[in-house]
Amino acid sequence: MVRALVFCVVQMPLAILATAVLTTLASVAGLVRPSVVQALSRVWSRLLLRLFQVEVRTRGLDTLPRGPAVYAANHASSLDILVVLAHLPVDVRIIYKRSLSLVPLLGWSIAVGGHIPIDRSNPFRARRSLQRAADRIRAGTSVLVFPEGTRSPDGSVRHFKRGSFSLALAAGVPIVPVSLAGVKRLVPRGLASLRPGAITLRVHPAIGVAGRSRDDAEALAEETRRVVAAGCEREEQA
């Protein structure tokens, strides 16, 4: 009860203030130099994790591939994006719904930061958006995806949707599984229940797509899900 009160009265207002200041800076600076947005995103993520007293342990960073890739992580909390942006030493872009660009400050900073919008308002626009995303990745942009689509309510690694893997196959780049372990222990019922503690970010060896066709997207999604789930289980038991 005391912890929740401190979070609501002290930590959350400070987090909102930091977000407002840094997204404003990013929205303005990004118009001139988009790369600045990525640097400010890392500062923002590290600041909020420190404010929330969340320690992040990293594993497997020596396995990071050279060149562009699709990084696929499990999704249990809104903390996930902070953990990855703060501690994955790769310049990644997020695939996001185009409508998010209209959200003041946060959406604007995402738009000017070179992140990749997907327009799902109709099938034709969705296909064109995915093709443009594949072109960006092929040209050298790594992306971060959460293939479960929504946050897991109990922390288990749920079904991975095939869309992100079709994108990797179309771009001809590897998939890098990323396990985020211990998240649900810190936020069992959302951010309002946040408690101090440690999260582990484990990067697994890349899964190549050479010799695979777009028909293999579902199998590739399940292969990646198994790697991510096994990594989470090992870390939870350690």
N, C-alpha and C positions, 0 to 999 in steps of 0.2 A: 504493500500500500504506500509506504513512504517512498519507495523507489519510483513508483508510477507518478506520485505527486511531484517529485524532483524533476522527472522527465518532462511532464506537462508544463511546469512552471518555469524551469530553467533551461534545460537542454533543447527542447523543441523550439522555443522562441529564438534561441541563439542559432540553431540550425536553419531556421527560416530566414533570419537576418543574413547569415553567411551566404545562403543560396541566392537571396535577392541581390546582394552586392556583387557576387562573382558572376552570376548570369547576366547582370547589367553590363559588367566589364566585358564579358565574352561576346554579348550581342553587338557591342560597339566595335571592339577590337577585331572581331571576326570578319567584319565588313572589309577591313584592310588586309588582314593576314589570318586566314582560317586556321592555320596551324596553332595560333595562340589559344584557340578554344580548347584544343586537346590538352595543352599545358594547364590551363585554368581548371579544366575538368578534373585533372589529377589532383591539383591543389584542393579543390572543393571536396573531392571524395576522401582524401586523407584527413582533411580538417574535420569532416563530419564523423568519420570513424574514430578519430581521437576524442572528439567531444562525447561520443556515445560510449567511449572506453571499450572499443572493440579491437582486439589484437588479431592480426592476420598472419598466419604462418604459410609460407609458400614452399611447394615441393615440385620437383620436375622441371624447373625452368631451364635446365641444361638441354632439354629435349625440344625446345622451341625450334620450329623449322625456319629456314631462310625463305624470304619471299612471302607473297600473299597467301592467306589461308582463311578458312571459315572456322572460328572458334565457337564450339557448341558447349554450353554449360547448363546444368540443372538450375531450376528456379524455385526457391522456397520463400523468398522474402524480397521486399524492396531494398534490403541491404545488398543484395547480390550485385547490382550494377555498381554500387560504391566500391565493393571489394575488388571487382575485376578492373575497373578504371584506375583504382589506386595502386594495384599491385601486379597486374599483368604488364610486363615490360615490353609491350608491343603497341604500336600506333594503330589502334583499331577504330572502326566506325560502327555505329549501331544502325541496324535496319529498323525503321520506325514508321508508324502510320502517318501519312501525309497530313492528316488533320491536326496532328500534334503541333505542327509548325505555327498554328494560329494561337497557341497558348502564350500569353505574354511572358516575356523574359526567358523562361525555361525553354519553351518551344522555339523562340527566336534564336537562342544560342545554339540549339541543336541544328536548326536550319542553316545558319551561317558557318557552322563548324564542319561542314562537309559530310555529315551523316547521310544515310541513304534512305530517301522516302519511298514508301510503297503505297500506291493508290489502289485500294481494293473496292472502290465504289462500283466498278463493273468489271466483268472478266477481261475485256479488251484492254482497259487501262492497267489492270493488274498484270497481265502478260507483258505489256510494254515496260512497266516499272521493273519487273523481274529481269527483263532483258537488259535494261540500263544498269541494273545492279550487277548483273553478271559481267557486263563490259567494264564497270568500275573495278571489280575484283580482278579480272583478267589483266587490267592495266597496272595492278600493283597495290590495291587497297584491301587490307585485311578487315574482316567484319566479325562482330560478336553477335551471336544469336542465342535465344533461349527456346529450344525447339518444343518444349512442353506447351508453349503458348500462354499458359496462365500459371500462377504460383501454385505449387503443390500444397494442399491444406495440411498434410501431415509430415511433410519433409521427404517422403519417399520419391524416388525418381520415376515419374510417370511416362506414358507413351510419348515418344518424340514424333512430331509431325514431319512429313516428308519434304515440305516446301524448302526448308533451308538446305537440304541435301541435294535437291534438284538444282538449286542455285550453285552449289559447289561443283556438281557434275557439269553443268552448263559452262562454268568458268574454267573448269579443268584444274582446280586447286584442291589441296588436301583439307581434310577435316581434322581439327585438333580438339579432342575431348577434354573438357575441364570439369573437375569435380569440386563442388563447394560443399564442404562437410562441416557440420556443427551449427549451421545457420539457425535451424528451427529451435535449438536449445536456447538461443539468445532471444529469439522473437517468437515464442510459442503461439501468441495470439495477435500478431501484428506489432507495429512499431510502439504502440502504447504499452506493450508488455516487455519492451527491450530491457535486457540486463547485461552487465559487463561480462566479457568472456572472450574466448578465442575461436576463430574460424580458420579452417585450413583450405587453401586454394592449391589444388594439385593439377598440374598440366601433364597429360599423357602423351606418348609418342603419336605423331600424326598418322592418320589413316589415309593412304593414297587412293586416288580415284582412277589411275591409269588402267585402261582396259575395261572400265565399267561404262555401261550405258545409262541413259536417263531412267530406264526401266528398273535400275538397281537402287533407286532412291529409297524405297521402303526398307530394303534389306540393309542399306548403309545406315539408315536412321536407327534401326534396331541394334546393329553392331555397335554404333556409337553409344546408344543408351546403356547397353550392357557394360561397356567400359566405364562410363561415368558412374553408374550405379555401384559397380564393384569398387571403384575408387572411394566413393562416399562410405561404403560399408567398412572398408579397411581402415579408413581414417577414424571412423566412429569407434571402432574396436581397439584402436591403438592406445 
